[in-house]
Amino acid sequence: MPTVVIVVISLHALAAVFWAGSTFVVARDPKFGAERLFRPQMGAAVVAVLTGAYLWRLLHEGGFGPMEQVLLVGALCAIAAAGVQGALVGGASRRLRQGELAGPEAERRMALGERLAAALLAVALVCMVAARFA
């Protein structure tokens, strides 16, 4: 396996593990730091999505069999999770800092965003693992 593929897979896995893991923890109890972890989570999301797209180009371009179909579902769920976190967690955090939203309401929105994103990331993770056997 070429070195570049190994490096990109490693970056993809590390970013995805941090993003999903921190999302699962914060979804369980938002007091663990939804607001503090938002930027690192979004950074990890960008790295995971970009490296995933590059891996698709390297390893799956031109084919659209069962493996690619399962990976596509996972990729779309991951992208949706990033959008949900950006809209709900990021939006609530920004509005809280600007004084447009009360603390309890902001926490409720951030918790909802993290929980929805956690569900989407769980599907994405299952798809990444299952794609090899599709």
C-alpha positions, 0 to 999 in steps of 0.5 A: 500500500502506498505511503500516501494512502497510509498517511491519509487513512491515518489522518482520516481515522484520527480526525473521525475518532476525535470528532465522533468520540467527543460528540458522543461524550458531549451528547451524553452530558452537554456540561462536558463542554459543547461550547468549548469543544465546538471549534476542535470538533469542526476542525476534526470534521473538516479534516475527516471530510477532506481526507475521506474525499481524497481517499474516495478519489484514490481508492474508489473513483470510477466504481459505484458498487455496494462498497461505494454505496455504503460509504456514500451513505456514511459520508452523507451522514457525516456531512449532515452531522457537521451541518447540524453541529454548525447550525445548532451548536455553533449558532447557539454558542454565537447567540449566547455570546452575543446575548441574544439567547439565554443560557438554558435555551442555548444549552438545550439547543447545543444538546439537541445538536450534539445528540443529532450529530452523534446519531448521524456519526454513529451511522457514518461509523457503522457504514465505514466499518461495514463497507468492506463487507458490502 
